[in-house]
């Protein structure tokens, strides 16, 4: 394993630390067969291909120059509109499509094709030649999938193209969407048959190939079942986007069977008695976790990222960069153990008379939440990077006792946006304003008479929320997934993070297995290879939920339920996630909770074809904590006050713009530059 990692790093990014340089693979025409087709040469060459795989990792962001890949400033991303992630540079400008990932993919495909063409000549001469062929096909399939999920049908180039004087031999028309999917699955079947079962971090094996096959086949089944409105036949008569609906069950069967193959690899969920810690360790110990299937490793001397510096709260990284990883309240409300209003599915922070409920602490509203949530967001009062998290939107005047009623006046309807000044004015007792609020960063604080003693308290929390004047947590909730929580502030620097990215983990495979099983069971296939599909789906979902500390399903009838949900946000628990049936909504919600901020959910919404409806006039909602100054006890060391709180919920008053998904982005635009070079490329519909 160490040898592979060293080779991988030596060819990674030419030794650059910022992960934003040109990523040139040495072309075959300047290397001889003697250079490549020996144990060291083929290993190094293949490692170079792995480094160029279009893996949506820490360095994935809104950078059209590289199709979004290998961009260190990765704070602006499509995750900002799915409800799983937010920050002050991501507002409603986190757009979709048109990133232009094309040419780099075909460079990888060409190099893989060279190996696939040449290696049969070395069978019996080069040890493991058959496995290298299979590995090259895996890389080709992985790369083609990055294209197909963006564009639909693409040109299938199956062997190295000859280079002619006018380049005309390179012009290839698009294959159909169905042909493109089936070609990928064919390559993955070959890889599953001939690749090794040996596990090496950063490198694929037969089980990784099976995991990718499950992902591709699940995508294909969804497109076949839900994408008919966006099927498009080009002028050539080729179905460029769309798969026949009759193929849906076939693809879901392939997905289901592939997940069973992955299970043979011995992967398992990272469990433990402390469920919060167990979920932390999925990411903290990715290189050794039994849950990791396919990861990308980083190395301080070659390939790094900046997640910690960009995404940690500003105060924890020295107020330079930082503060770019918030979580919308909408996503938080998907989790069990929170006090939710049954009619809206929103946090219930008021009593039946509309008066704010008083909590004994700034974290009280999260105390009974499922551990998976507590391991996904920062909890006020807990310590990260040596700092206690302090989240306060403001204070309630020292003259106000918590027993006095404060009515919530601004509705939490997902639509109403109100400036912070008007919000502060809405908190009244006996007609008098009682909220204290400032737009300034916390400083030494203001002095208030509390219990007859002059007490200095910062008006807003040291970590927010705040207004647009800083990156101090617009939504009032910081994310923590992927962060190195114990990395000291002084060590949290740009281009110095090396924690691995997990591209595929076993929880995703279990949820893919459950989804495929429910899709089949709700569409006429009750069992497969002797297995009751709904029973199997329930077990898979419950395995994930049990590790998370969430409520378990009690009956397969919950998954068999084909009642159509209301599919309107704010109409009950889980109403943020749209689905065709209540049974399928269960597994979709579970994916949303488990796989958030892993670059999975945006693609889910696209393959489910729910993005247009779910991301419609969508605004981030926030949690705004107010401390009763009359109860404040200030920690002499940290300066952080503790006491009783009320919590306001509403549309975030900073960066609260609408998010909308344009239906044309279910399939992206073929880059104009590529169509100028290759006139055989037909454009997608609506462009």
C-alpha positions as CSV (number, residue, x, y, z in Angstrom):
1,X,0.0,0.0,0.0
2,X,2.8,2.4,0.9
3,X,4.5,1.7,-2.5
4,X,1.3,2.5,-4.4
5,X,0.8,5.7,-2.4
6,X,4.3,6.9,-3.0
7,X,4.0,6.3,-6.7
8,X,0.7,8.0,-6.8
9,X,2.0,11.1,-5.1
10,X,5.1,11.3,-7.3
11,X,3.0,11.7,-10.4
12,X,0.4,13.9,-8.8
13,X,0.2,17.5,-10.0
14,X,3.9,17.9,-10.6
15,X,4.6,18.6,-6.9
16,X,2.2,21.6,-6.7
17,X,0.8,22.4,-3.3
18,X,-2.3,24.4,-4.4
19,X,-3.9,21.7,-6.5
20,X,-4.7,24.1,-9.3
21,X,-1.9,23.5,-11.9
22,X,-2.1,21.9,-15.3
23,X,-2.7,18.2,-15.0
24,X,-0.8,16.7,-18.0
25,X,-0.6,13.0,-18.4
26,X,2.6,12.1,-20.3
27,X,1.3,11.3,-23.8
28,X,2.0,7.9,-25.2
29,X,3.7,9.4,-28.3
30,X,6.6,10.7,-26.3
31,X,7.0,7.5,-24.2
32,X,8.2,4.2,-25.6
33,X,6.7,0.8,-24.9
34,X,9.8,0.0,-22.9
35,X,9.0,3.0,-20.7
36,X,5.5,1.9,-19.9
37,X,5.1,-1.9,-20.2
38,X,7.2,-3.0,-17.2
39,X,6.1,-3.3,-13.6
40,X,7.3,0.1,-12.5
41,X,6.3,1.9,-15.7
42,X,2.7,0.6,-15.9
43,X,2.2,1.3,-12.2
44,X,3.4,4.9,-12.5
45,X,1.4,5.5,-15.6
46,X,-1.8,4.1,-14.1
47,X,-1.2,6.2,-11.0
48,X,-1.1,9.2,-13.2
49,X,-4.5,8.3,-14.6
50,X,-6.0,7.9,-11.1
51,X,-4.8,11.4,-10.3
52,X,-6.8,12.8,-13.2
53,X,-10.0,10.9,-12.4
54,X,-13.0,13.3,-12.3
55,X,-13.6,12.6,-8.6
56,X,-15.7,15.3,-7.0
57,X,-13.6,15.8,-3.9
58,X,-12.4,18.7,-1.7
59,X,-11.2,20.6,-4.8
60,X,-14.5,20.5,-6.6
61,X,-16.0,24.0,-7.1
62,X,-17.4,26.5,-9.5
63,X,-14.4,26.8,-11.9
64,X,-15.3,26.5,-15.6
65,X,-11.6,26.4,-16.5
66,X,-11.3,22.8,-15.3
67,X,-14.9,21.8,-15.5
68,X,-15.2,22.4,-11.8
69,X,-12.4,19.9,-10.9
70,X,-9.1,20.6,-9.2
71,X,-10.1,24.0,-7.9
72,X,-8.7,24.8,-4.5
73,X,-11.2,27.6,-3.8
74,X,-14.1,25.2,-3.6
75,X,-16.5,27.2,-1.5
76,X,-18.9,27.9,-4.4
77,X,-20.7,24.8,-5.4
78,X,-24.0,23.4,-6.5
79,X,-24.4,22.0,-3.0
80,X,-25.5,25.5,-2.0
81,X,-28.9,25.1,-3.7
82,X,-29.7,21.5,-2.6
83,X,-30.3,22.5,1.0
84,X,-27.3,20.7,2.4
85,X,-24.7,23.5,2.5
86,X,-24.6,27.3,2.5
87,X,-22.1,30.2,2.7
88,X,-21.8,33.9,2.1
89,X,-20.3,33.5,-1.4
90,X,-22.7,30.9,-2.5
91,X,-26.0,32.8,-2.2
92,X,-28.4,32.2,-5.1
93,X,-25.4,32.4,-7.6
94,X,-24.6,28.7,-7.1
95,X,-25.7,27.9,-10.6
96,X,-25.7,24.6,-12.5
97,X,-24.3,23.1,-15.6
98,X,-22.1,24.7,-18.3
99,X,-18.9,23.9,-16.4
100,X,-17.6,22.4,-19.6
101,X,-16.0,19.2,-18.4
102,X,-15.2,17.5,-21.7
103,X,-11.6,17.7,-23.1
104,X,-9.8,16.5,-20.0
105,X,-12.2,13.5,-19.9
106,X,-11.3,12.4,-23.4
107,X,-7.6,12.8,-22.6
108,X,-8.0,10.3,-19.8
109,X,-10.1,8.0,-22.1
110,X,-7.4,8.1,-24.8
111,X,-4.7,7.1,-22.4
112,X,-6.9,4.3,-21.1
113,X,-7.6,3.2,-24.6
114,X,-3.9,3.0,-25.4
115,X,-3.4,0.6,-22.5
116,X,-6.5,-1.4,-23.4
117,X,-5.1,-1.7,-27.0
118,X,-1.5,-2.5,-26.1
119,X,-1.6,-4.7,-23.0
120,X,-3.0,-7.8,-24.7
121,X,0.3,-8.0,-26.5
122,X,2.0,-8.3,-23.1
123,X,0.0,-11.1,-21.6
124,X,2.5,-13.7,-20.4
125,X,5.3,-11.1,-20.6
126,X,4.1,-8.5,-18.0
127,X,2.9,-9.9,-14.7
128,X,-0.8,-9.0,-14.2
129,X,-1.4,-7.7,-17.7
130,X,-5.0,-9.0,-17.6
131,X,-5.6,-7.1,-14.4
132,X,-4.1,-3.9,-15.8
133,X,-6.5,-4.2,-18.8
134,X,-9.4,-4.4,-16.4
135,X,-8.1,-1.5,-14.4
136,X,-7.8,0.6,-17.5
137,X,-11.4,-0.3,-18.4
138,X,-12.5,0.8,-14.9
139,X,-10.8,4.2,-15.4
140,X,-12.4,4.6,-18.8
141,X,-15.8,3.7,-17.3
142,X,-15.5,6.1,-14.4
143,X,-14.5,8.9,-16.7
144,X,-17.3,8.2,-19.2
145,X,-19.8,8.2,-16.3
146,X,-18.7,11.8,-15.4
147,X,-19.6,12.8,-18.9
148,X,-22.8,10.8,-19.3
149,X,-24.4,12.0,-16.1
150,X,-23.8,15.6,-17.3
151,X,-24.7,15.3,-21.0
152,X,-26.5,12.1,-21.7
153,X,-25.2,10.3,-24.8
154,X,-21.6,11.1,-25.7
155,X,-19.2,10.0,-28.4
156,X,-18.0,6.5,-27.5
157,X,-14.3,6.3,-28.4
158,X,-13.3,2.7,-27.8
159,X,-9.7,2.8,-29.2
160,X,-7.0,5.3,-29.7
161,X,-7.9,7.6,-32.6
162,X,-5.4,8.2,-35.4
163,X,-4.2,11.8,-35.8
164,X,-4.4,13.1,-39.3
165,X,-3.3,16.3,-40.9
166,X,-6.7,17.9,-40.8
167,X,-7.9,16.2,-37.6
168,X,-11.1,14.9,-39.3
169,X,-10.5,11.4,-38.0
170,X,-11.1,12.7,-34.5
171,X,-14.6,13.8,-35.2
172,X,-17.1,11.4,-33.8
173,X,-20.8,11.8,-33.4
174,X,-22.7,11.2,-30.1
175,X,-23.9,7.8,-29.3
176,X,-27.3,7.4,-27.7
177,X,-27.8,7.9,-24.0
178,X,-28.7,4.2,-23.6
179,X,-25.6,3.0,-25.6
180,X,-23.4,5.2,-23.5
181,X,-24.7,3.8,-20.2
182,X,-24.5,0.2,-21.5
183,X,-20.9,0.7,-22.6
184,X,-20.0,1.9,-19.2
185,X,-21.7,-1.0,-17.5
186,X,-19.9,-3.4,-19.9
187,X,-16.5,-2.0,-19.0
188,X,-17.4,-2.3,-15.3
189,X,-18.5,-5.9,-15.7
190,X,-15.2,-6.7,-17.3
191,X,-13.4,-4.9,-14.4
192,X,-15.4,-6.8,-11.8
193,X,-14.4,-10.1,-13.5
194,X,-10.7,-9.5,-14.0
195,X,-9.6,-6.9,-11.4
196,X,-7.9,-8.0,-8.2
197,X,-9.8,-8.2,-4.9
198,X,-6.8,-6.8,-3.1
199,X,-7.7,-3.5,-1.2
200,X,-5.2,-0.6,-1.7
201,X,-6.1,2.9,-0.6
202,X,-6.6,5.2,-3.6
203,X,-6.7,2.3,-6.1
204,X,-9.7,0.4,-7.4
205,X,-10.4,-3.3,-7.1
206,X,-13.2,-5.6,-8.3
207,X,-15.4,-4.3,-5.4
208,X,-14.8,-0.7,-6.2
209,X,-15.8,-1.5,-9.8
210,X,-19.0,-3.1,-8.5
211,X,-19.7,0.0,-6.3
212,X,-19.4,2.2,-9.3
213,X,-21.6,-0.1,-11.3
214,X,-24.2,0.2,-8.6
215,X,-24.0,4.0,-8.9
216,X,-24.2,4.0,-12.7
217,X,-27.1,1.5,-12.9
218,X,-29.1,3.3,-10.2
219,X,-28.7,6.5,-12.2
220,X,-29.8,4.7,-15.4
221,X,-32.8,3.2,-13.8
222,X,-33.9,6.6,-12.4
223,X,-33.4,8.2,-15.8
224,X,-35.5,5.5,-17.4
225,X,-38.3,5.8,-14.8
226,X,-38.5,9.5,-14.3
227,X,-36.8,11.3,-17.2
228,X,-39.2,10.9,-20.1
229,X,-40.2,14.6,-20.2
230,X,-36.6,15.4,-21.1
231,X,-36.0,12.7,-23.7
232,X,-34.5,14.3,-26.8
233,X,-33.9,12.8,-30.2
234,X,-31.4,14.8,-32.3
235,X,-31.5,15.5,-36.0
236,X,-29.5,12.4,-36.7
237,X,-32.3,10.3,-35.1
238,X,-30.1,9.3,-32.1
239,X,-31.8,9.6,-28.7
240,X,-29.3,11.9,-27.1
241,X,-30.9,12.3,-23.8
242,X,-33.3,9.7,-22.2
243,X,-33.5,6.0,-21.7
244,X,-36.6,3.8,-22.6
245,X,-38.9,3.4,-19.6
246,X,-39.0,-0.3,-20.3
247,X,-35.4,-0.6,-19.2
248,X,-35.9,0.8,-15.7
249,X,-36.4,-2.5,-13.8
250,X,-33.4,-4.0,-15.7
251,X,-31.1,-1.3,-14.6
252,X,-32.4,-1.4,-11.0
253,X,-31.8,-5.1,-11.0
254,X,-28.2,-4.5,-12.1
255,X,-27.8,-1.9,-9.4
256,X,-29.1,-4.3,-6.8
257,X,-26.9,-7.2,-7.9
258,X,-23.8,-4.9,-8.0
259,X,-24.4,-3.9,-4.3
260,X,-24.5,-7.6,-3.4
261,X,-21.1,-8.0,-5.1
262,X,-19.7,-5.1,-3.0
263,X,-20.9,-6.8,0.2
264,X,-18.6,-9.8,-0.6
265,X,-15.6,-7.5,-0.1
266,X,-16.1,-7.5,3.7
267,X,-16.9,-3.8,4.0
268,X,-19.1,-2.7,6.9
269,X,-20.4,0.3,8.6
270,X,-18.1,2.0,11.1
271,X,-20.1,1.3,14.3
272,X,-19.4,1.9,18.0
273,X,-21.2,2.4,21.3
274,X,-20.7,6.1,21.0
275,X,-22.7,6.8,17.9
276,X,-21.6,10.4,17.5
277,X,-18.0,9.3,17.7
278,X,-18.6,6.4,15.3
279,X,-19.9,8.8,12.6
280,X,-17.0,11.2,13.2
281,X,-14.6,8.3,12.7
282,X,-16.0,7.5,9.3
283,X,-14.2,10.6,8.1
284,X,-11.5,11.0,10.7
285,X,-10.1,7.5,10.0
286,X,-11.0,7.1,6.4
287,X,-7.8,5.3,5.5
288,X,-8.5,2.5,8.0
289,X,-12.3,2.6,8.3
290,X,-14.0,-0.7,7.3
291,X,-16.6,1.6,5.6
292,X,-14.2,3.2,3.0
293,X,-14.5,1.6,-0.4
294,X,-12.8,4.1,-2.7
295,X,-10.9,7.1,-1.4
296,X,-8.5,9.8,-2.7
297,X,-5.5,10.4,-0.6
298,X,-3.5,13.7,-0.3
299,X,0.1,14.4,0.5
300,X,1.6,17.5,1.9
301,X,4.4,17.5,-0.7
302,X,2.3,16.9,-3.7
303,X,-1.5,17.1,-3.6
304,X,-3.4,19.0,-0.9
305,X,-6.6,20.9,-0.2
306,X,-7.8,23.8,1.9
307,X,-11.1,22.5,3.4
308,X,-10.1,23.3,7.0
309,X,-9.0,26.8,6.3
310,X,-12.0,27.7,4.1
311,X,-14.7,26.0,6.0
312,X,-13.9,26.4,9.7
313,X,-15.5,29.3,11.7
314,X,-13.5,32.5,11.1
315,X,-12.5,32.8,14.7
316,X,-11.0,29.4,14.7
317,X,-8.7,30.1,11.8
318,X,-7.6,33.7,12.6
319,X,-10.2,35.7,10.7
320,X,-8.6,35.1,7.4
321,X,-10.6,33.0,5.1
322,X,-12.8,30.6,7.1
323,X,-16.5,30.8,7.7
324,X,-17.7,29.3,4.4
325,X,-19.5,26.2,5.6
326,X,-23.0,26.8,7.0
327,X,-25.9,24.4,7.1
328,X,-29.5,25.5,6.2
329,X,-32.0,24.8,8.9
330,X,-34.2,23.0,6.3
331,X,-31.6,20.1,6.2
332,X,-31.2,19.9,10.0
333,X,-35.0,19.4,10.4
334,X,-34.7,16.1,8.5
335,X,-33.2,14.5,11.6
336,X,-34.9,12.6,14.4
337,X,-35.0,13.8,18.0
338,X,-35.7,17.5,17.3
339,X,-38.9,19.3,18.5
340,X,-40.7,19.6,15.2
341,X,-44.1,21.0,14.5
342,X,-46.1,18.1,13.0
343,X,-47.9,20.3,10.5
344,X,-44.9,22.1,9.0
345,X,-42.0,19.8,9.8
346,X,-40.2,22.9,11.1
347,X,-38.6,23.4,14.5
348,X,-41.3,24.1,17.0
349,X,-39.7,27.0,19.0
350,X,-43.0,28.5,20.2
351,X,-45.8,27.2,22.3
352,X,-49.4,26.8,21.2
353,X,-50.0,30.5,21.8
354,X,-47.1,31.6,19.6
355,X,-44.8,32.5,22.5
356,X,-41.1,31.5,22.3
357,X,-40.2,28.4,24.3
358,X,-37.3,29.0,26.7
359,X,-34.4,26.6,26.8
360,X,-31.8,26.2,29.5
361,X,-28.8,26.5,27.2
362,X,-27.7,27.5,23.7
363,X,-27.5,23.8,22.8
364,X,-30.7,22.7,24.4
365,X,-32.7,22.5,21.2
366,X,-30.2,19.8,20.0
367,X,-29.9,17.8,23.2
368,X,-32.1,14.9,22.0
369,X,-31.1,15.0,18.3
370,X,-29.8,11.9,16.7
371,X,-26.0,11.5,17.1
372,X,-25.4,11.6,13.3
373,X,-26.7,15.2,13.3
374,X,-24.4,16.1,16.2
375,X,-21.5,14.7,14.2
376,X,-22.5,16.7,11.1
377,X,-22.9,20.1,12.6
378,X,-21.2,22.2,15.3
379,X,-23.1,22.2,18.5
380,X,-23.0,25.4,20.7
381,X,-21.0,24.8,23.8
382,X,-18.9,22.1,22.3
383,X,-15.2,22.6,21.6
384,X,-13.6,22.7,18.1
385,X,-10.0,23.5,17.4
386,X,-9.6,24.5,21.0
387,X,-12.5,27.0,20.9
388,X,-15.9,26.7,22.5
389,X,-18.6,27.4,19.8
390,X,-20.6,30.5,20.7
391,X,-23.7,31.1,18.6
392,X,-25.9,34.0,19.5
393,X,-27.9,36.3,17.2
394,X,-28.3,38.8,20.1
395,X,-29.5,39.4,23.6
396,X,-32.8,39.9,25.4
397,X,-32.6,43.0,27.6
398,X,-31.4,42.4,31.2
399,X,-34.7,43.7,32.5
400,X,-36.6,40.8,31.0
401,X,-37.1,37.6,33.0
402,X,-37.4,34.3,31.1
403,X,-40.8,33.8,32.6
404,X,-42.1,36.8,30.6
405,X,-43.8,35.8,27.3
406,X,-42.2,37.0,24.0
407,X,-44.4,36.4,21.0
408,X,-43.0,35.4,17.6
409,X,-44.2,37.9,15.1
410,X,-42.2,37.2,11.9
411,X,-43.5,34.0,10.2
412,X,-41.3,31.1,9.4
413,X,-42.9,30.3,6.0
414,X,-39.8,29.9,3.9
415,X,-40.7,33.1,2.0
416,X,-40.8,36.1,4.2
417,X,-37.5,37.9,4.3
418,X,-36.9,40.7,6.8
419,X,-33.8,42.8,7.7
420,X,-32.1,42.2,11.0
421,X,-33.2,45.6,12.4
422,X,-36.9,44.9,11.9
423,X,-36.4,41.4,13.3
424,X,-34.9,42.9,16.5
425,X,-37.8,45.3,16.8
426,X,-40.3,42.4,16.6
427,X,-39.2,41.0,20.0
428,X,-41.4,42.9,22.5
429,X,-42.6,42.6,26.1
430,X,-45.6,44.8,27.0
431,X,-45.1,46.6,23.7
432,X,-41.5,47.5,24.3
433,X,-38.6,46.2,22.2
434,X,-36.4,43.9,24.2
435,X,-33.9,42.5,21.7
436,X,-30.4,43.9,21.5
437,X,-28.6,43.3,18.2
438,X,-25.5,44.6,16.5
439,X,-23.9,44.3,13.0
440,X,-20.4,44.4,14.4
441,X,-18.2,41.5,15.2
442,X,-18.0,40.6,18.9
443,X,-15.5,42.7,20.8
444,X,-14.9,43.1,24.5
445,X,-18.7,43.5,24.8
446,X,-21.1,45.9,26.5
447,X,-21.6,46.3,30.2
448,X,-25.0,45.4,31.6
449,X,-26.3,45.3,35.2
450,X,-27.1,41.7,35.9
451,X,-28.1,40.6,39.4
452,X,-26.8,44.0,40.6
453,X,-23.4,43.4,39.2
454,X,-21.8,45.1,36.2
455,X,-21.3,42.3,33.6
456,X,-19.6,42.7,30.3
457,X,-21.2,40.6,27.5
458,X,-20.6,40.5,23.8
459,X,-24.0,41.2,22.1
460,X,-23.7,38.6,19.4
461,X,-21.9,35.3,19.6
462,X,-18.2,35.1,18.9
463,X,-19.0,32.7,16.0
464,X,-22.2,34.4,14.8
465,X,-24.7,34.5,13.4
466,X,-24.0,37.8,11.8
467,X,-24.9,40.0,8.8
468,X,-23.3,40.3,5.4
469,X,-20.4,42.2,6.8
470,X,-18.6,39.0,7.6
471,X,-18.5,35.3,7.1
472,X,-20.1,34.7,10.5
473,X,-22.6,32.0,9.8
474,X,-25.7,33.3,8.0
475,X,-27.8,30.3,8.9
476,X,-26.8,30.1,12.6
477,X,-25.5,26.5,12.1
478,X,-21.9,25.5,11.1
479,X,-21.2,22.3,9.4
480,X,-18.4,20.0,10.7
481,X,-18.3,17.0,8.4
482,X,-14.7,16.5,7.0
483,X,-13.2,19.1,9.3
484,X,-10.2,18.2,11.4
485,X,-11.8,19.3,14.7
486,X,-8.7,19.1,16.8
487,X,-6.3,20.8,14.3
488,X,-5.0,23.9,16.1
489,X,-5.9,27.3,14.7
490,X,-2.3,28.1,13.9
491,X,-1.9,24.9,12.0
492,X,-5.0,25.4,9.9
493,X,-3.6,26.9,6.8
494,X,-4.4,27.2,3.1
495,X,-3.0,24.3,1.0
496,X,-2.0,22.3,4.0
497,X,-5.0,19.9,4.6
498,X,-4.4,16.3,3.8
499,X,-7.4,14.3,5.2
500,X,-8.6,11.9,2.5
501,X,-11.7,12.3,0.4
502,X,-14.1,9.3,0.5
503,X,-15.6,8.9,-2.9
504,X,-17.6,5.7,-2.1
505,X,-18.4,4.3,1.3
506,X,-20.5,1.3,2.4
507,X,-23.4,3.4,3.7
508,X,-23.9,4.7,0.1
509,X,-24.0,1.1,-1.1
510,X,-26.5,0.0,1.5
511,X,-28.8,2.9,0.5
512,X,-28.3,2.2,-3.2
513,X,-29.3,-1.4,-2.5
514,X,-32.4,-0.3,-0.6
515,X,-33.4,2.2,-3.2
516,X,-33.1,-0.3,-6.1
517,X,-35.0,-2.9,-4.0
518,X,-37.9,-0.4,-3.3
519,X,-38.0,0.7,-6.9
520,X,-38.3,-3.0,-8.0
521,X,-40.8,-3.9,-5.3
522,X,-43.0,-1.0,-6.1
523,X,-42.9,-1.9,-9.8
524,X,-43.8,-5.5,-9.9
525,X,-40.7,-7.3,-8.6
526,X,-41.3,-8.5,-5.1
527,X,-38.3,-10.7,-4.8
528,X,-35.0,-11.3,-6.5
529,X,-32.8,-14.4,-6.2
530,X,-35.0,-15.6,-3.4
531,X,-34.7,-12.4,-1.3
532,X,-37.8,-10.4,-0.3
533,X,-36.8,-7.0,-1.6
534,X,-38.7,-4.9,0.9
535,X,-37.4,-6.9,3.8
536,X,-33.8,-6.5,2.5
537,X,-34.4,-2.7,1.9
538,X,-35.7,-2.3,5.5
539,X,-32.6,-4.1,6.9
540,X,-30.2,-1.9,4.8
541,X,-31.9,1.3,5.9
542,X,-32.1,0.2,9.5
543,X,-28.4,-0.7,9.5
544,X,-27.6,2.9,8.5
545,X,-30.1,4.3,10.9
546,X,-29.0,2.2,13.8
547,X,-25.4,3.4,13.4
548,X,-26.7,7.0,13.2
549,X,-28.8,6.7,16.4
550,X,-32.0,7.4,14.4
551,X,-35.4,5.9,14.7
552,X,-35.7,2.5,13.0
553,X,-38.3,1.4,10.5
554,X,-40.8,-1.0,12.0
555,X,-42.5,-2.5,9.0
556,X,-42.0,-3.1,5.3
557,X,-45.4,-1.5,4.8
558,X,-43.6,1.8,5.3
559,X,-41.5,1.1,2.2
560,X,-44.4,-0.4,0.3
561,X,-46.5,2.7,0.7
562,X,-47.1,4.1,-2.8
563,X,-49.1,7.1,-1.6
564,X,-47.9,10.3,-3.3
565,X,-46.4,12.7,-0.7
566,X,-47.7,16.3,-0.8
567,X,-44.3,17.4,-2.2
568,X,-44.6,21.0,-0.8
569,X,-42.0,22.3,1.6
570,X,-43.3,23.1,5.0
571,X,-46.2,20.6,5.0
572,X,-44.7,18.1,7.5
573,X,-41.6,16.2,8.5
574,X,-39.4,15.4,5.5
575,X,-41.5,17.6,3.2
576,X,-38.2,19.2,2.0
577,X,-37.5,16.0,0.0
578,X,-39.8,15.4,-3.0
579,X,-40.6,11.9,-4.1
580,X,-43.1,10.0,-6.2
581,X,-44.2,7.7,-3.3
582,X,-43.9,7.8,0.5
583,X,-41.9,4.6,0.4
584,X,-39.3,6.1,-1.8
585,X,-39.3,9.3,0.1
586,X,-37.9,7.3,3.1
587,X,-34.8,6.2,1.3
588,X,-34.3,9.6,-0.4
589,X,-34.5,11.3,3.0
590,X,-31.9,8.8,4.4
591,X,-29.6,9.6,1.5
592,X,-30.0,13.3,2.2
593,X,-29.1,12.9,5.9
594,X,-26.3,10.4,5.4
595,X,-24.5,11.7,2.3
596,X,-24.8,15.5,2.6
597,X,-21.8,17.5,1.6
598,X,-20.3,14.5,-0.2
599,X,-21.2,15.8,-3.7
600,X,-24.0,13.2,-4.1
601,X,-27.3,15.0,-3.5
602,X,-27.2,17.3,-6.5
603,X,-26.8,14.4,-8.8
604,X,-29.6,12.6,-6.9
605,X,-32.0,15.4,-7.6
606,X,-31.0,15.4,-11.3
607,X,-31.5,11.6,-11.7
608,X,-34.7,11.7,-9.8
609,X,-35.8,14.7,-11.9
610,X,-37.1,16.5,-8.9
611,X,-34.6,19.4,-8.9
612,X,-36.9,21.7,-10.8
613,X,-39.7,21.4,-8.3
614,X,-37.6,20.9,-5.1
615,X,-35.3,23.8,-5.9
616,X,-38.0,26.3,-6.7
617,X,-38.1,29.7,-4.9
618,X,-36.0,27.9,-2.2
619,X,-34.5,30.2,0.4
620,X,-32.1,29.1,3.2
621,X,-33.7,29.2,6.6
622,X,-31.8,30.0,9.8
623,X,-31.7,29.4,13.5
624,X,-31.3,32.6,15.5
625,X,-30.5,32.1,19.2
626,X,-31.1,34.9,21.7
627,X,-29.6,34.8,25.2
628,X,-31.6,36.2,28.2
629,X,-29.0,38.6,29.6
630,X,-30.7,38.4,33.0
631,X,-29.5,34.8,33.2
632,X,-26.0,35.2,31.8
633,X,-23.0,33.8,33.6
634,X,-19.8,34.7,31.8
635,X,-17.0,32.2,31.7
636,X,-13.9,34.2,32.9
637,X,-11.5,32.3,30.6
638,X,-13.4,32.3,27.4
639,X,-15.6,35.4,27.9
640,X,-18.6,33.3,26.6
641,X,-21.8,33.8,28.5
642,X,-24.1,30.9,29.4
643,X,-27.8,31.1,30.3
644,X,-31.3,30.6,29.1
645,X,-32.2,31.0,25.4
646,X,-35.0,31.3,22.9
647,X,-34.6,30.4,19.3
648,X,-36.1,32.2,16.3
649,X,-36.5,30.4,13.0
650,X,-37.0,32.1,9.7
651,X,-35.5,32.8,6.2
652,X,-31.9,33.9,6.6
653,X,-31.9,37.6,6.5
654,X,-28.5,37.7,4.9
655,X,-28.1,35.9,1.5
656,X,-31.7,34.9,1.6
657,X,-32.3,35.0,-2.1
658,X,-34.2,32.4,-4.0
659,X,-32.7,29.3,-5.5
660,X,-34.2,28.0,-8.7
661,X,-33.2,25.1,-11.0
662,X,-33.7,25.7,-14.7
663,X,-35.0,22.5,-16.2
664,X,-32.5,22.7,-19.1
665,X,-29.8,21.7,-16.6
666,X,-31.0,18.2,-16.3
667,X,-28.7,17.8,-19.2
668,X,-25.8,20.2,-19.6
669,X,-24.7,22.2,-22.7
670,X,-22.0,20.6,-24.9
671,X,-19.2,23.1,-24.8
672,X,-19.3,25.4,-27.8
673,X,-15.5,25.1,-28.3
674,X,-15.9,21.3,-28.7
675,X,-18.7,21.7,-31.3
676,X,-16.6,24.1,-33.3
677,X,-13.8,21.5,-33.4
678,X,-16.1,18.6,-34.0
679,X,-19.1,19.6,-36.2
680,X,-20.6,16.1,-35.7
681,X,-21.5,16.9,-32.1
682,X,-25.2,17.7,-31.8
683,X,-26.3,20.1,-29.0
684,X,-28.7,19.1,-26.2
685,X,-32.2,20.4,-26.1
686,X,-33.0,23.9,-24.8
687,X,-29.6,25.3,-25.7
